[in-house]
Amino acid sequence: MAYNVPNSRMSVYSASSVSLNSPPPSSTNVSRFSLAGTPVTPVNTSTTALSTTANNKTRAAIYDRNLNKTRTAQVSLSAYAFLFSEIVQYTQKRVSGIGDLERRLNTIGYRVGTRVTELLAWRIESSSKVPKREIRLLPALVYIHTQVWKAVFGKPADAIEKSVEKDDEYMIIDNDPPITRHISIPRDMAQLSCSALTAGIVEAVLDGLGFPARVTAHSVPTDTFPQRTTILIKLDPSVIEREDALK
Amino acid sequence: MVVFGLWIINKAGGLIFQRNINDGLAQLSQNEYLVMAGTLHGIHAITSRLSPVGNSSGAQVIEGESFKMTIFLTLTGTKFVLLTSPADNSADTLLPRIYEAYADTVMKNPFHTPEMPIRTEGFDVRLTTLLGS
């Protein structure tokens, strides 16, 4: 497991954060998701023009919707499994190795994670009387273990562990990750873990909270939990330094 | 009340999965199984056109003295064939559950190519819990 430049993926983050800082008109927002039925070239259509052309069927842009509308909504695991399967197949056709595949899945997860961070901040902290942001490492990890996992997977993760050998490594463990439940890794790709997507989500959340880290996923099967997966977090040295200074 | 084996035949008539579960039938070579599957595919195509009135689903059960062959045709044209003893009536409940396991562990697995032989560990595990080794 090579510890590459921690910010190799910053380009993705900054590319998406540009559009987050200055949200474009809602019509272009919709087209970014390239949903079927949405206009393909909405460059010159304003929101009002869109509503009149589409037979007065005004569909609110996703950013105009109430944040809590889909708070308890659930997504069919089967539908998701098929989507994820296609994502993996699509990615696999365009990479040259397992490491490359995991990196791409990680990048996709990163883009999910940036949105999860923002959404959760609005959902959880906006209703709180004393809105706060996690600034210490352990509460941040617990926040990922419970809040983020609940929002993304509908259940908290199973454990947080600290590496015995290294001070800067932490692990979040899921005994049965829902997104890879139906995936059987072929023998010749044994080191692959499709939970790289989850690792990307965790990496983005940690980055968003100000704890830059390199996050990878590894499957650690046990007899009772053949799908057990460890999300390994290797923190940036600056985080450790800051934690020590705050003590 | 014995389940002898399971075949899965793709929509082109190719055998993509074959597993012996209990002894009792003659053991064939892999090639012979492929020929049998292709033949069954042809017979099934003929039987589905035999009905003088309207559409027919094709052969559902083929019974012999020592075995019963229950054919489960899915909407996509894949056939699940369960070989059992003639007295066995569990096939009608087993086949939909095998189909479900197939949908879960084979079709949702990004490392499986549709219409190609099934080499998915998860499917083997699910079958073992359903049918025994």
HADDOCK unambig.tbl for C-alpha pairs under 7 A between the chains (distance, minus, plus):
assign (segid A and resid 81 and name CA) (segid B and resid 108 and name CA) 5.90 0.50 0.50
assign (segid A and resid 82 and name CA) (segid B and resid 108 and name CA) 5.37 0.50 0.50
assign (segid A and resid 85 and name CA) (segid B and resid 108 and name CA) 5.96 0.50 0.50
assign (segid A and resid 85 and name CA) (segid B and resid 109 and name CA) 6.02 0.50 0.50
assign (segid A and resid 85 and name CA) (segid B and resid 110 and name CA) 4.49 0.50 0.50
assign (segid A and resid 86 and name CA) (segid B and resid 110 and name CA) 6.58 0.50 0.50
assign (segid A and resid 88 and name CA) (segid B and resid 110 and name CA) 6.12 0.50 0.50
assign (segid A and resid 89 and name CA) (segid B and resid 110 and name CA) 5.56 0.50 0.50
assign (segid A and resid 182 and name CA) (segid B and resid 104 and name CA) 6.11 0.50 0.50
assign (segid A and resid 182 and name CA) (segid B and resid 105 and name CA) 5.04 0.50 0.50
assign (segid A and resid 182 and name CA) (segid B and resid 108 and name CA) 6.06 0.50 0.50
assign (segid A and resid 182 and name CA) (segid B and resid 109 and name CA) 6.02 0.50 0.50
assign (segid A and resid 183 and name CA) (segid B and resid 105 and name CA) 6.79 0.50 0.50
assign (segid A and resid 183 and name CA) (segid B and resid 108 and name CA) 6.91 0.50 0.50
assign (segid A and resid 183 and name CA) (segid B and resid 109 and name CA) 4.71 0.50 0.50
assign (segid A and resid 183 and name CA) (segid B and resid 110 and name CA) 6.88 0.50 0.50
assign (segid A and resid 184 and name CA) (segid B and resid 109 and name CA) 6.43 0.50 0.50
assign (segid A and resid 184 and name CA) (segid B and resid 120 and name CA) 6.09 0.50 0.50
assign (segid A and resid 184 and name CA) (segid B and resid 121 and name CA) 5.91 0.50 0.50
assign (segid A and resid 184 and name CA) (segid B and resid 122 and name CA) 5.78 0.50 0.50
